[in-house]
Amino acid sequence: MNIGFIGLGVMGNPMSTHLARAGHRLTVHDLDVALTQRHAASLPGQARAAGTPAEVAADSDIVITMLPNGRVVQDIAIGPGGLIEGFRPGSLLLDTSSAEPWLTQHTAATLAQGQVAMVDAPVSGAQWGAQEAKLVFMVGAAADDLARVRPLLEVMGHKIHHLGPLGAGHTMKCINNTITSMTLSATAEGLVLGKRFGLDPAAMIDVLNDSTGGSWISQTHFKQRVINRRFDDPFKLALMLKDIGIAMALSRQAGLSTPVFGLGEQLWSAAAIAAGEQASVSELVRWVENQSRVAITGKDQPA
């Protein structure tokens, strides 16, 4: 197929590369013009750089977006110079970003006026999942639209979950990330407490991973990024806080009481202020350490 891809960062770069290597013809675009040119050059004969979203749409049957939030997706899709100016009837927008469901529904309604369909399919799996084509997709779509994009999702990932109609994928994504954020902060606090009483954090992680307290976070984060003091997860703390905010907005809309999520949002907000706009999500752990004055270091390193 002729595929457009917009957003060539940590996730979009490997995702689009998998599609090109699977034989699809790509038209790529990013706000960073130099990045767009480099990425197209890295896929000679398979990808070309486009200057605007409208140009991408004009050259594509399906356009995939991997962008920071729903507002950016909306601007790219239906704003001035956006996809809507290049799409032909029968085209489709596949948004793999982590976005606000209400913005997704508004964007889709506007595109539908031009007979353009939309699917939301945010991902889990982080950078390594994108690189290894092992992403998990959470999809909101009509069945026929999912059938159109399924071959592309299968190239980029290994699990596809159809949650319901448009917007359901983005709803699930914010819930998943909010639960992940709570798990990260709770695990950090537990390790701080154990370290204060003389336990080795690495040994504690081994116990958690063999016990009921284990999680994806305990398996992939603390030994890899905290105990070794790298704090280098490429996912931004600000993006995690955005997803918590989406979940809280949905909770308020539904009139639900979600006190754990609410307290978590306050803690993550404080960590974001302390860490700065470009901080890694790993910096949440450093914030927990600073609050307790205990570092989650190896048994031979100072606490």
C-alpha positions, 0 to 999 in steps of 0.5 A: 500500500501507499502509506503515509507516516507522520511523527518520526521520533522514538516510536515512529522511526522504527515503526515506519521502518518496519512498514518500508521493509515489509514492502509498503511505499512510504511518504514521511513527515515530521516537524523536524525537517532534517529528521524527515530527510534523514529518515527518508534517505535511510530507506532509499527507494522505499520512502520519500520526504513530504513537506506538509501533512496535506502532501502526505495525504495526497500520496497515501491510501492510509496515513499513520500518526505517532504524535505527542497528544490529540491536539497535535493530531487534530492540528495535523489532521484537520488544521490549515495545511492538514491531512484533510486538504490532501485526503481523497474519499475512501482514505483512512487515518490510523492514529497510534498516538496516545491521545484524548478520546474526545479529541479523537472523536471530533477529528474523526467526525470532521474527516468523515464529512470528506468520507475519510475513516479513522482508527485509534490504535495507541500502543504499549511496548515502549521503544524496544517494542517498536524496534522489535516489532512487538508492540501491543495495539489497543484499537478503537474502530469499526470492524471494517476499518480495523480489517483494513489496517490489521495487516499494517498493525501486524507488521509493527506489533504482535498483539492487537486488541479491539476494545470497541468503537472509535475512541475506545483504544485511547480510553484504554491507553490512558487507563493502562498508563495510569496504572503503570504510573501508579505501579512505578511510584509504589515500587519506588516507595517500596524499594526506598523503604527496604533500602532504608532497612538494609535490603539490597534493591536488586535482591528486592526486585528479584523477590518481587519478580517471583512474587505477587508484587512483581510487574512489567515495571519491576521486570524492565525498569529498576535494574535497567535504569535506576539501580545503575543510576542511568535514569534514561527511559526515553518515554517522557515524564510529561507524557505520562502525566498527560495520560494520567490527566486524560484518565482523570478527565474521563473519571470526572466526566463519568462522575466516578471516584478514583482516589488512588488515580487522583493522588497519583496525579498530584505526586506525578505533577510534583515530580514533573515540576521538580524534574523539568519538561524534558525529563525521562519518566525514570525521574519520578523515581529520583523524585521519590528518592529525594523526598525520602532521602534514600537512594535506590542503589546497589548494596555496596553503594551509599543509601 
